[in-house]
């Protein structure tokens, strides 16, 4: 096989694998078109915008927001609740930190020898952070409450 054609096929395959990992509202609707078609126009518009509302089912919330980062279940005398938690992931700047020394070797023409000079090296540091953004509580299969960070 022509190496150029092989490279093109390989890059196209890698692009498809990368795109397959990214989910959008439209790809989730394509997974379950019957459910989306059965909803009224107002609810369909909300789902397309990524908006959820009280009374939505788990499938409807999945269409709008995707899979949650965490699922929790609690049971009490009043009944059971399922909680879906959606997080935001970001990196916080943590300042500039000393990371070591860099060595530079140079020729000293006066002494006619090689010398070494060490100088400090600093780098920007970032810390991974996770913040809970949306908490959706389901009771009897329907959204009972929505908590959202502002």
C-alpha positions, 0 to 999 in steps of 0.5 A: 500500500502507498505510504501516503494513502496509509498515513491518510487512512490512519489519520482519518481513523484517529480523527473518527476515534477522537470524535466518537469520544465526544458526545453532544446533545445531537449524538445523544438524541441520535442514540434514542430518537424515539424518546426525543420524537415522543416529547412536545416541542417545548421540551425538545427545545429545552433538551437541545439547549441543555436545559432540564426541568422538574418532572423530567425522567432520567432518559430526558436528563441524559439527553440534555446533559449526558452521563453524570460524573457520579450517581448516588442512591439514598433510601429513607422511610420517605422513599428512595432518591437517586442523585446525579452529580455533574462536575466541572474540571479545570486547572487553577494557577498555583504560582511559579515554583523552583524546579531545579537547576540548568547547567551550562558549559562554556569555554573560558578563553582567559583560563583556557578551560571549560567551565560550568555555570548553574542557574535556577529554573522556575516553571508555572505550576497548575493544580487540577480542580473539580467543582460540583456544578449541577446536582439532580435529585430523582424521586419515583423516576422523575426530577424532584429538585435541581441544585446548580452552582452560579 
